[in-house]
Amino acid sequence: MKFPALKSEIKPEIEGFFDPHSNTISYLVKDPGSNSCAIIDSVLDMDYAAGRITYDSANKFIHLIEARGLDLEWIIETHVHADHLSAATYIQERLGGKIGVGAKIKEIQDTFGKVFNEGTEFERDGSQFDALFEDGDTYEIGNMTGFTISTPGHTPACMVHVIGDAAFTGDTLFMPDGGSARCDFPGGDAGELYDSIQKILALPDDIRLFICHDYGPDGRPIAWETTVGDQRERNIHVGGGKTREEFIKFRTERDAQLSMPKLIIPSIQVNMRGGAFPKTESGTPMLKVPINEL
C-alpha cells in the first residue's frame, strides 16, 4: 500500500499511561514544536458490579494537560473497545478537542444497535463523533500531520494512526511476545486482520509502534513500545514469514477458547456513542444487558 509522505524526522513526545484494570495503555501525544497535543484511547473507570463510574484515569490527563498549558486538539479512538469505557466525552467537556474514530463506526453502530435493541433515537451515522476517518485521511496536531490506516479484523472500525515516527496500533498488534487481538466479535475476521497487519509491517523498520494493550506474558514487566522491524521479525503470531493460512487457523482455534471481556456489555454501549452513556427518557444514564446475544 502507498502511504502519505512519512515525516519520521518529527518525533512526537509520547507518554503512556497503563490501566491495570483493563490492561489498557492510553497515550498523551505532544507536538515537540508547539503546545498542541492529542489523547489516544482514554479510559473511564467503572465498577461494573456496583454500577459506579469514577474519573481518576481521565483526570490524570486533564490535570497534566492543564498543568503544562497544553492545547488538546484531538481525542482519538483507535476502535470501539470491548474491554474498557472511553472517557472521550468527559475529557472533551472539560478541555475541548475533537473526537475522532474510523468511519466504519457506522457498521458497529448498526450491528450493536440491534444487539442492544436501541430505539430509533440512537443515530447510526457516526454523528456522535466529530471526525470519521477513512483510510489514508490526514489531520493536524500543531505542526504534526497524522494519517490513518484502516486495519479491520479485530473490529471493522479499527485504525492505526501514524504521527511522525510513531504509529498507534490499537488492538491490531500487541507486543511481539503477545501477538495479535482476537477476531471473534461481530464483524471480526481473522483473514482481514492478517491483511491489516501486513499494512503495518510495510512501514519502515524504525517506525515506533505503540500498543493499546499488554498483559505481560510469562510474567515480564508491562511494556508498550516496539518497532515495525521487531514485529516483522519476532511477533509470535505473524512474524518470521508466517502465512495467512497459518494465522487464520491459529487465530480461529485460539479465539474459540477465549471468554468474553468482563466489561464488553457496558463498553460497547458507551464507546459506540463516543464515550457518552445511553439514557432513559427521564435522562438517567442506563445500560442494557442483552441475554445470549454475545
Rosetta silent file (secondary structure, phi, psi, omega in degrees, C-alpha in Angstrom):
SEQUENCE: MKFPALKSEIKPEIEGFFDPHSNTISYLVKDPGSNSCAIIDSVLDMDYAAGRITYDSANKFIHLIEARGLDLEWIIETHVHADHLSAATYIQERLGGKIGVGAKIKEIQDTFGKVFNEGTEFERDGSQFDALFEDGDTYEIGNMTGFTISTPGHTPACMVHVIGDAAFTGDTLFMPDGGSARCDFPGGDAGELYDSIQKILALPDDIRLFICHDYGPDGRPIAWETTVGDQRERNIHVGGGKTREEFIKFRTERDAQLSMPKLIIPSIQVNMRGGAFPKTESGTPMLKVPINEL
SCORE:     score description
SCORE:     0.000 S_00000001
   1 L     0.000  151.655  177.400    0.000    0.000    0.000 S_00000001
   2 L   -92.695  133.090  178.751    1.065    3.594   -0.590 S_00000001
   3 L  -106.264  153.291  169.428    1.414    5.811    2.442 S_00000001
   4 L   -58.373  161.218 -178.067    1.383    9.604    2.595 S_00000001
   5 L   -55.338  116.569  179.839    4.890   11.070    2.806 S_00000001
   6 L   -72.721  132.750  177.291    6.249    9.868    6.154 S_00000001
   7 L  -110.845   65.795 -174.455    7.790   12.616    8.240 S_00000001
   8 L   -70.894   -8.151  174.457    9.795   10.342   10.503 S_00000001
   9 L   -73.267  -17.912  174.918   12.152   13.212   11.355 S_00000001
  10 L   -84.600  124.535 -177.174    9.288   14.516   13.516 S_00000001
  11 L  -119.108   94.643  179.715    9.393   12.754   16.865 S_00000001
  12 L   -60.643  147.726  175.276    6.266   13.399   18.912 S_00000001
  13 E   -82.961  120.273 -170.101    6.651   13.456   22.676 S_00000001
  14 E  -124.602  130.101  173.595    4.711   10.419   23.898 S_00000001
  15 E  -122.909  129.608  177.663    3.697    9.361   27.396 S_00000001
  16 E  -102.283  142.432  179.963    1.896    6.092   28.036 S_00000001
  17 E  -126.539  117.668 -174.327   -0.445    5.506   30.976 S_00000001
  18 E   -91.856  129.498  175.364   -1.239    1.908   31.947 S_00000001
  19 E  -102.475  108.723 -174.864   -4.643    0.978   33.376 S_00000001
  20 L   -69.614  -18.905 -178.945   -4.216   -2.259   35.367 S_00000001
  21 L   -74.260  -32.684 -179.457   -7.945   -2.994   35.486 S_00000001
  22 L  -119.265    0.977 -176.932   -8.249   -3.369   31.693 S_00000001
  23 L    57.224   32.795  179.837   -4.564   -3.723   30.746 S_00000001
  24 E   -95.740  143.161  169.372   -5.048   -0.691   28.502 S_00000001
  25 E  -111.423  122.849  174.023   -2.383    1.841   27.601 S_00000001
  26 E  -103.143  154.834 -173.355   -3.620    5.374   26.888 S_00000001
  27 E  -129.220  140.119  165.587   -1.354    7.977   25.319 S_00000001
  28 E  -104.702  121.529 -175.197   -0.650   11.669   25.536 S_00000001
  29 E  -118.499  115.909 -175.809    0.945   12.726   22.239 S_00000001
  30 E  -113.627  139.331  172.113    2.525   16.202   22.097 S_00000001
  31 L   -70.020  122.386 -178.722    3.875   18.154   19.145 S_00000001
  32 L   -66.822  -15.746 -177.569    7.530   18.931   20.028 S_00000001
  33 L  -102.258    5.545 -179.880    7.260   22.285   18.233 S_00000001
  34 L  -158.745 -174.584  176.945    4.144   23.656   19.940 S_00000001
  35 L   -93.900    8.826 -178.354    1.752   23.177   22.862 S_00000001
  36 E   -76.507  145.438 -179.774   -0.664   21.099   20.775 S_00000001
  37 E  -150.566  171.102  175.549   -1.436   17.556   21.861 S_00000001
  38 E  -139.383  156.522  172.043   -3.770   14.599   21.415 S_00000001
  39 E  -114.300  135.676  178.633   -5.061   11.804   23.631 S_00000001
  40 E  -121.042  124.037  174.038   -5.322    8.287   22.228 S_00000001
  41 L    60.013   62.679  178.176   -7.572    5.587   23.762 S_00000001
  42 L   -71.361  163.645 -176.759   -8.634    7.205   27.024 S_00000001
  43 L  -127.128  133.812  170.657  -10.163    5.185   29.878 S_00000001
  44 E  -105.965  129.882 -174.971  -13.220    5.812   32.055 S_00000001
  45 E   -81.147  134.742 -179.996  -13.123    3.859   35.320 S_00000001
  46 E  -139.094  130.105  166.974  -16.070    1.581   36.085 S_00000001
  47 E   -96.184   95.564 -171.801  -17.010   -0.700   38.959 S_00000001
  48 L   -63.500  -39.890 -178.295  -19.473   -2.801   36.962 S_00000001
  49 L   -61.476  -34.581 -178.649  -20.801   -4.754   39.944 S_00000001
  50 L   -93.783   -8.622 -175.595  -21.705   -1.519   41.713 S_00000001
  51 L    63.166   37.856 -173.998  -22.776    0.352   38.571 S_00000001
  52 E  -119.357  133.132  178.083  -20.397    3.140   39.557 S_00000001
  53 E  -106.849  135.769  171.516  -18.311    5.399   37.313 S_00000001
  54 E  -130.199  171.123 -166.965  -15.229    7.295   38.501 S_00000001
  55 L  -128.191   21.590 -175.618  -12.823    9.552   36.658 S_00000001
  56 H   -58.394  -46.451 -177.498   -9.353    9.027   38.144 S_00000001
  57 H   -64.424  -44.878  179.854   -7.757    7.870   34.870 S_00000001
  58 H   -66.849  -37.875 -178.511   -9.302   10.667   32.817 S_00000001
  59 H   -66.355  -27.520  175.598   -8.485   13.289   35.438 S_00000001
  60 H   -59.330  -44.929  177.711   -4.793   12.394   35.219 S_00000001
  61 H   -64.040  -47.180 -176.830   -4.837   13.546   31.613 S_00000001
  62 H   -60.175  -47.366 -178.205   -6.886   16.634   32.364 S_00000001
  63 H   -66.194  -38.552 -179.851   -4.674   17.763   35.236 S_00000001
  64 H   -65.652  -45.212 -179.618   -1.492   17.056   33.258 S_00000001
  65 H   -65.011  -42.100  179.031   -2.668   18.992   30.207 S_00000001
  66 H   -67.113  -42.447 -178.225   -3.828   21.919   32.318 S_00000001
  67 H   -63.588  -32.682 -178.163   -0.633   21.994   34.403 S_00000001
  68 H   -92.485   -2.482  179.612    1.532   22.089   31.280 S_00000001
  69 L    66.902   35.268 -177.544   -0.617   24.642   29.492 S_00000001
  70 L   -86.880  159.555  178.414   -1.233   22.306   26.541 S_00000001
  71 E  -110.587  109.687 -179.325   -3.907   22.666   23.866 S_00000001
  72 E   -79.479  114.219 -177.967   -5.861   19.441   23.355 S_00000001
  73 E   -99.719  -33.636 -176.566   -6.743   19.222   19.680 S_00000001
  74 E  -137.126  144.196  169.526   -7.762   15.579   19.247 S_00000001
  75 E  -122.297  103.085 -170.194   -9.208   12.732   21.315 S_00000001
  76 E   -98.693  135.353  169.823   -8.613    9.659   19.167 S_00000001
  77 L  -110.141  118.970  179.358  -10.293    6.270   19.469 S_00000001
  78 L   -69.204  -23.701  176.221   -8.393    3.563   17.587 S_00000001
  79 L  -173.639  179.623  175.365  -11.593    1.462   17.601 S_00000001
  80 L   -83.714   99.951 -175.757  -14.690    0.663   19.656 S_00000001
  81 L   -67.496  145.623  179.023  -13.053   -1.039   22.622 S_00000001
  82 L  -107.746    0.318 -174.687  -14.755   -4.029   24.211 S_00000001
  83 L  -124.085   -1.950  172.445  -12.776   -4.120   27.461 S_00000001
  84 L  -154.492  157.843  179.298  -12.883   -0.553   28.779 S_00000001
  85 E   -89.310  141.877  177.916  -15.089    2.505   28.579 S_00000001
  86 L   -80.910  141.241  175.273  -13.873    5.583   26.726 S_00000001
  87 L   -99.370   16.775 -172.573  -13.522    8.876   28.610 S_00000001
  88 H   -57.103  -48.582 -177.738  -13.609   10.882   25.358 S_00000001
  89 H   -65.015  -43.543  179.031  -16.839   12.775   26.053 S_00000001
  90 H   -58.502  -46.093 -179.429  -15.868   13.503   29.672 S_00000001
  91 H   -67.353  -42.791 -179.563  -12.477   14.884   28.602 S_00000001
  92 H   -60.458  -39.441 -179.378  -13.940   16.892   25.715 S_00000001
  93 H   -62.848  -23.334 -176.921  -16.436   18.584   28.018 S_00000001
  94 H  -102.371  -29.148 -174.566  -13.523   19.849   30.141 S_00000001
  95 H  -124.112   -8.483 -174.661  -10.764   20.521   27.637 S_00000001
  96 L    80.012 -155.414 -175.734  -12.356   20.690   24.204 S_00000001
  97 L    91.136  160.068  179.826  -10.772   18.931   21.253 S_00000001
  98 E  -102.904  139.881  177.699  -12.359   16.827   18.520 S_00000001
  99 E   -94.567  124.781 -177.830  -13.257   13.170   18.968 S_00000001
 100 E  -124.343  145.749  179.946  -12.214   11.011   16.018 S_00000001
 101 E  -151.850  165.511  177.581  -12.827    7.374   15.098 S_00000001
 102 E   -63.300  145.057 -175.658  -12.801    5.190   11.982 S_00000001
 103 L   -63.276  -22.825  179.407  -15.679    5.785    9.550 S_00000001
 104 L   -75.394    7.419  170.027  -16.750    2.162    9.839 S_00000001
 105 H   -53.105  -28.656 -178.827  -18.106    3.037   13.281 S_00000001
 106 H   -64.264  -34.047  175.484  -21.405    3.111   11.391 S_00000001
 107 H   -67.225  -40.650  177.720  -21.163   -0.655   10.884 S_00000001
 108 H   -62.062  -45.915 -178.817  -20.502   -1.104   14.602 S_00000001
 109 H   -63.283  -38.308  179.243  -23.461    1.088   15.488 S_00000001
 110 H   -67.902  -45.286 -178.860  -25.744   -0.819   13.141 S_00000001
 111 H   -63.513  -51.298 -174.079  -24.645   -4.237   14.420 S_00000001
 112 H   -84.961  -15.565  169.697  -24.766   -3.423   18.115 S_00000001
 113 H   -61.100  -34.736  176.533  -27.761   -1.161   17.815 S_00000001
 114 H   -75.272  -42.324 -179.680  -29.639   -4.387   17.084 S_00000001
 115 H   -58.765  -41.660 -176.500  -27.868   -6.384   19.819 S_00000001
 116 L   -96.494   10.058  175.833  -28.805   -3.790   22.440 S_00000001
 117 L    51.104   47.935  178.876  -32.253   -3.135   20.972 S_00000001
 118 L   -72.863  144.143 -179.635  -31.575    0.583   20.611 S_00000001
 119 L   -78.697 -178.084 -178.819  -34.533    2.666   19.536 S_00000001
 120 L   -67.534  -15.676  178.820  -34.782    4.953   16.537 S_00000001
 121 L   -73.607  -15.376  177.047  -33.399    7.797   18.648 S_00000001
 122 L   -83.208  110.232 -178.707  -29.973    6.137   18.517 S_00000001
 123 L   -73.569  133.039 -178.819  -28.283    7.576   15.436 S_00000001
 124 L  -110.381   33.229 -176.009  -26.295    5.017   13.450 S_00000001
 125 L  -115.799   10.495 -179.886  -24.467    7.547   11.272 S_00000001
 126 L    75.638   10.398 -174.800  -21.435    8.267   13.451 S_00000001
 127 L   -70.172   -9.085  175.933  -22.776   11.711   14.339 S_00000001
 128 L   -73.377  -10.644 -178.434  -21.722   11.237   17.982 S_00000001
 129 L  -111.521  155.885 -179.749  -18.137   11.843   16.782 S_00000001
 130 L   -85.639  -25.123 -179.452  -16.539   14.984   15.365 S_00000001
 131 E  -144.077  133.632  175.340  -14.485   13.189   12.697 S_00000001
 132 E  -113.357  109.534 -173.080  -14.946    9.875   10.896 S_00000001
 133 E   -84.293  132.697  169.738  -11.613    8.816    9.404 S_00000001
 134 L   -97.110  165.240  178.116  -11.331    6.982    6.117 S_00000001
 135 L   -57.492  125.809  178.301   -8.260    5.006    5.066 S_00000001
 136 L    87.045    1.558  177.386   -5.448    7.444    4.268 S_00000001
 137 L   -66.684  154.662  175.938   -7.043   10.533    5.822 S_00000001
 138 E  -122.998  158.568  177.204   -4.791   13.142    7.401 S_00000001
 139 E  -154.586  163.826 -173.853   -5.261   15.563   10.309 S_00000001
 140 E  -112.860  139.983  168.771   -3.111   18.084   12.159 S_00000001
 141 E  -125.205   94.485 -172.826   -1.809   18.218   15.726 S_00000001
 142 L    61.812 -121.106  179.736    0.006   21.532   15.828 S_00000001
 143 L   -89.992   -0.123 -177.750    2.857   21.197   13.333 S_00000001
 144 E   -96.643  144.938  172.618    2.458   17.427   13.049 S_00000001
 145 E  -109.864  123.568  173.292    0.400   15.609   10.439 S_00000001
 146 E   -98.802  150.163  171.853   -1.205   12.338   11.415 S_00000001
 147 E  -136.372  157.461 -170.666   -2.578    9.863    8.915 S_00000001
 148 E  -110.511  144.162  173.865   -4.837    6.863    9.277 S_00000001
 149 E  -122.532  119.595  177.512   -4.554    3.284    8.082 S_00000001
 150 E   -69.773  124.979 -176.201   -7.737    1.200    8.070 S_00000001
 151 L  -132.630   63.281 -179.706   -6.948   -2.096    9.828 S_00000001
 152 L   -66.963  164.360  179.042  -10.152   -4.159   10.127 S_00000001
 153 L   140.635  -55.166  171.174  -10.163   -7.682   11.502 S_00000001
 154 L   -70.532  -51.463  168.231  -10.485   -7.225   15.244 S_00000001
 155 L  -139.327  161.679  179.196  -13.413   -4.900   14.514 S_00000001
 156 L   -63.978  -27.750 -171.953  -14.479   -3.268   11.227 S_00000001
 157 L   -96.566   10.143 -178.643  -13.643    0.239   12.517 S_00000001
 158 L   -65.728  140.152  177.126  -10.069   -0.393   13.697 S_00000001
 159 E  -142.570  144.292  169.706   -7.463    2.141   12.549 S_00000001
 160 E   -98.170  137.244  179.379   -3.762    2.685   13.064 S_00000001
 161 E  -111.654  122.282 -179.855   -2.693    6.311   13.490 S_00000001
 162 E  -106.258  122.345 -178.251    0.760    7.306   12.240 S_00000001
 163 E  -132.545  110.380 -176.783    2.163   10.559   13.649 S_00000001
 164 L    60.602 -126.742 -179.029    5.752   11.437   12.770 S_00000001
 165 L   -93.360   18.004 -175.817    7.968    8.456   13.600 S_00000001
 166 E  -126.174  144.554  174.821    5.269    6.811   15.742 S_00000001
 167 E  -130.609  136.825 -178.308    2.270    4.594   14.984 S_00000001
 168 E  -108.271  115.166 -164.291   -0.517    3.721   17.406 S_00000001
 169 L   -91.838   -6.440 -173.323   -1.806    0.253   16.616 S_00000001
 170 L    58.207 -134.953 -179.877   -4.914   -0.104   18.746 S_00000001
 171 L   -98.072    6.192 -176.656   -5.647   -3.833   19.062 S_00000001
 172 L   -63.711  -42.405  175.780   -4.315   -4.775   15.634 S_00000001
 173 E  -131.135  144.664  168.160   -0.948   -5.798   17.084 S_00000001
 174 L  -102.297 -172.760  174.116    0.285   -6.475   20.604 S_00000001
 175 L   -59.756  158.507 -175.690    3.917   -6.624   21.709 S_00000001
 176 L   -53.138  -35.200  179.046    5.937   -9.242   19.755 S_00000001
 177 L   -87.377    1.770  176.653    5.526  -11.836   22.528 S_00000001
 178 L  -104.002  -25.153  173.461    1.806  -11.010   22.796 S_00000001
 179 L    89.204 -112.825 -172.261    0.889  -11.478   19.152 S_00000001
 180 E  -147.432  172.723 -177.657   -2.422  -10.085   17.970 S_00000001
 181 L   -87.847  162.349  178.322   -6.001   -9.426   19.022 S_00000001
 182 L   -68.718  161.027 -176.167   -8.977  -11.752   18.829 S_00000001
 183 L  -129.876   16.395 -171.687  -11.273  -11.736   15.790 S_00000001
 184 L   -99.293    6.084  172.771  -14.445  -13.401   17.079 S_00000001
 185 L   -74.843  158.927  176.814  -16.520  -10.327   17.928 S_00000001
 186 L   -53.027  127.873 -178.560  -19.344   -9.454   15.496 S_00000001
 187 L    90.882   -6.165  178.507  -17.718   -8.059   12.354 S_00000001
 188 L   -80.665  158.256 -178.841  -14.305   -9.558   13.139 S_00000001
 189 L  -160.694  121.853 -175.579  -12.377  -11.645   10.621 S_00000001
 190 H   -65.262  -38.858  178.034   -9.010  -13.393   11.033 S_00000001
 191 H   -63.619  -41.854  176.993   -8.102  -13.115    7.355 S_00000001
 192 H   -63.061  -39.629 -179.885   -8.797   -9.382    7.389 S_00000001
 193 H   -63.844  -42.143  177.817   -6.675   -8.976   10.500 S_00000001
 194 H   -58.918  -45.996  179.812   -3.730  -10.722    8.844 S_00000001
 195 H   -62.768  -38.703  179.319   -4.047   -8.432    5.826 S_00000001
 196 H   -65.120  -41.274  179.897   -4.269   -5.392    8.096 S_00000001
 197 H   -62.781  -34.118  179.044   -1.134   -6.389    9.981 S_00000001
 198 H   -63.652  -31.030  175.915    0.740   -6.605    6.675 S_00000001
 199 H   -63.055  -41.601  179.533   -0.043   -2.915    6.128 S_00000001
 200 H   -67.146  -42.201 -178.066    1.674   -2.084    9.407 S_00000001
 201 H   -70.039  -11.350  176.120    4.643   -4.312    8.622 S_00000001
 202 L   -83.218   -9.174  175.313    5.052   -2.439    5.321 S_00000001
 203 L   -70.527  161.370  178.709    6.020    0.702    7.255 S_00000001
 204 L   -57.423  147.623 -175.128    9.754    1.458    7.665 S_00000001
 205 L   -54.459  -35.971 -171.774   11.578   -0.768   10.172 S_00000001
 206 L   -90.432    4.354  174.290   12.395    2.055   12.574 S_00000001
 207 L   -63.850  129.141  177.710    8.847    3.391   12.979 S_00000001
 208 E   -75.553  134.078  177.529    7.974    3.202   16.669 S_00000001
 209 E  -110.705  130.289  179.135    4.835    1.175   17.412 S_00000001
 210 E  -114.171  125.869 -167.639    2.748    1.951   20.478 S_00000001
 211 L   -96.646  147.408 -177.396    0.435   -0.817   21.643 S_00000001
 212 L   -83.258  -31.243 -178.517   -3.060   -0.447   23.119 S_00000001
 213 E  -135.165  148.594  169.912   -2.951   -3.456   25.470 S_00000001
 214 L  -148.473  141.768 -175.689   -0.321   -5.517   27.242 S_00000001
 215 L  -120.364    7.933  177.491   -0.703   -8.486   29.563 S_00000001
 216 L    57.080   59.256 -178.812    2.936   -9.181   30.489 S_00000001
 217 H   -53.728  140.133  177.820    3.268  -12.704   29.005 S_00000001
 218 H    57.987   25.829  174.167    5.269  -15.127   31.160 S_00000001
 219 H    81.573    7.583  178.682    5.475  -12.560   33.927 S_00000001
 220 L   -70.090  157.306  177.252    7.565   -9.945   32.094 S_00000001
 221 L   -59.552  149.636  177.178    7.063   -6.280   33.039 S_00000001
 222 L   -60.031  137.008 -179.436    4.277   -4.440   31.234 S_00000001
 223 L  -142.613  157.378 -178.964    5.551   -2.831   28.008 S_00000001
 224 L  -147.168    5.962  178.510    4.012   -0.876   25.158 S_00000001
 225 E  -122.666  132.179  176.647    6.668    0.306   22.727 S_00000001
 226 E  -145.564 -163.881  178.003    8.282   -1.714   19.941 S_00000001
 227 E  -134.099  163.914  176.714    9.211   -1.164   16.264 S_00000001
 228 H   -60.380  -45.168 -178.973    7.988   -2.349   12.891 S_00000001
 229 H   -60.665  -40.132  179.384   11.237   -4.247   12.327 S_00000001
 230 H   -66.029  -41.122  178.637   10.940   -6.024   15.672 S_00000001
 231 H   -64.977  -43.303 -178.647    7.346   -7.031   14.953 S_00000001
 232 H   -61.367  -34.806 -176.822    8.201   -8.309   11.487 S_00000001
 233 H   -86.394  -39.602 -165.599   10.926  -10.499   12.892 S_00000001
 234 H  -117.669   -8.423 -176.229    9.615  -11.643   16.268 S_00000001
 235 L   -59.153  126.532 -170.854    5.829  -11.342   16.522 S_00000001
 236 L   -69.352  -16.847 -179.574    4.689  -14.784   17.646 S_00000001
 237 L   -99.830  -32.341 -174.279    1.526  -14.730   15.509 S_00000001
 238 L  -131.001   -9.126 -176.110    2.664  -13.121   12.248 S_00000001
 239 L   -75.184  168.520  175.851    6.441  -12.630   12.407 S_00000001
 240 L    66.066   23.953  175.337    9.095  -14.637   10.622 S_00000001
 241 L    82.765   19.246  178.611    7.074  -15.068    7.448 S_00000001
 242 L   -60.391  141.262 -174.751    4.027  -16.868    8.867 S_00000001
 243 L   -84.129  164.107  177.037    1.407  -17.366    6.166 S_00000001
 244 H   -59.807  -41.757 -178.987   -2.145  -16.098    6.042 S_00000001
 245 H   -64.502  -42.100  177.957   -3.448  -19.673    6.267 S_00000001
 246 H   -62.263  -41.739 -178.814   -1.333  -20.400    9.346 S_00000001
 247 H   -65.786  -46.570 -178.692   -2.560  -17.237   11.033 S_00000001
 248 H   -60.145  -43.858  179.879   -6.243  -17.881   10.290 S_00000001
 249 H   -62.240  -48.625 -179.522   -6.012  -21.435   11.638 S_00000001
 250 H   -62.893  -49.466 -173.587   -4.229  -20.360   14.819 S_00000001
 251 H   -64.228  -39.882 -179.974   -6.390  -17.302   15.453 S_00000001
 252 H   -65.130  -44.309  179.646   -9.687  -19.172   14.886 S_00000001
 253 H   -66.890  -40.592 -179.724   -8.701  -22.005   17.226 S_00000001
 254 H   -66.797  -43.939 -177.483   -7.378  -19.616   19.856 S_00000001
 255 H   -63.372  -30.613 -179.905  -10.432  -17.351   19.793 S_00000001
 256 L   -65.809  -16.474 -179.033  -12.741  -20.308   20.383 S_00000001
 257 L   -96.267   -6.190 -172.962  -11.086  -20.752   23.780 S_00000001
 258 L   -90.565  142.078  173.591  -11.466  -17.151   24.961 S_00000001
 259 L   -87.272  165.598  179.928  -14.153  -15.853   27.281 S_00000001
 260 L   -71.503  144.872  174.814  -15.847  -12.502   26.738 S_00000001
 261 L   -57.704  144.825 -175.073  -14.169   -9.405   28.237 S_00000001
 262 L   -61.624  -30.875 -175.640  -15.675   -8.516   31.621 S_00000001
 263 L  -107.501   19.803 -175.575  -16.714   -5.036   30.517 S_00000001
 264 H   -61.973  -37.904 -175.721  -17.856   -5.772   26.966 S_00000001
 265 H   -67.593  -51.625  176.372  -21.536   -5.013   27.654 S_00000001
 266 H   -69.922  -34.826 -174.982  -21.092   -1.516   29.125 S_00000001
 267 H   -60.527  -49.374 -175.768  -18.058   -0.731   26.960 S_00000001
 268 H   -66.100  -39.913  179.781  -19.718   -1.164   23.598 S_00000001
 269 H   -61.628  -38.477 -179.551  -22.854    0.756   24.596 S_00000001
 270 H   -80.193  -45.147 -172.204  -20.755    3.719   25.747 S_00000001
 271 H   -70.835  -29.620  177.423  -17.958    3.568   23.179 S_00000001
 272 L   -75.644   -3.223  173.710  -20.198    3.436   20.124 S_00000001
 273 L  -108.202   14.513  178.859  -21.552    6.766   21.419 S_00000001
 274 L    73.098   24.784  179.563  -18.107    8.356   21.680 S_00000001
 275 L    97.303    5.578  177.855  -17.896    7.911   25.440 S_00000001
 276 L   -97.543  150.247  179.682  -21.458    9.033   26.258 S_00000001
 277 L   -89.685  142.993  168.495  -23.919    6.906   28.214 S_00000001
 278 L   -65.069  149.894 -176.452  -27.316    5.844   26.903 S_00000001
 279 E  -131.402  154.203  174.324  -30.089    7.465   28.894 S_00000001
 280 L   -75.364  174.462  178.861  -33.697    6.786   29.786 S_00000001
 281 L   -60.071  -27.084  179.683  -36.468    9.158   28.711 S_00000001
 282 L   -85.440   -2.719  178.091  -36.021   10.965   32.041 S_00000001
 283 L    93.913    7.067  179.336  -32.309   11.491   31.359 S_00000001
 284 L   -82.350  127.836  175.845  -30.930    8.878   33.748 S_00000001
 285 E   -59.917  132.735 -175.013  -27.823    7.047   32.467 S_00000001
 286 L  -151.716  135.674  177.602  -28.796    3.404   31.993 S_00000001
 287 L  -109.386  154.081  177.588  -27.183    0.322   30.457 S_00000001
 288 L  -109.524  154.657  175.389  -28.832   -2.783   28.988 S_00000001
 289 L  -123.146   98.849  177.986  -27.794   -6.431   29.338 S_00000001
 290 L   -71.425  142.465 -176.844  -28.789   -8.479   26.262 S_00000001
 291 L  -100.187  125.158  176.869  -29.281  -12.161   27.045 S_00000001
 292 L    58.360   34.741 -179.154  -27.485  -14.766   24.893 S_00000001
 293 L  -108.091  -15.616 -178.066  -26.622  -12.210   22.193 S_00000001
 294 L  -116.241    0.000    0.000  -22.822  -12.129   22.534 S_00000001
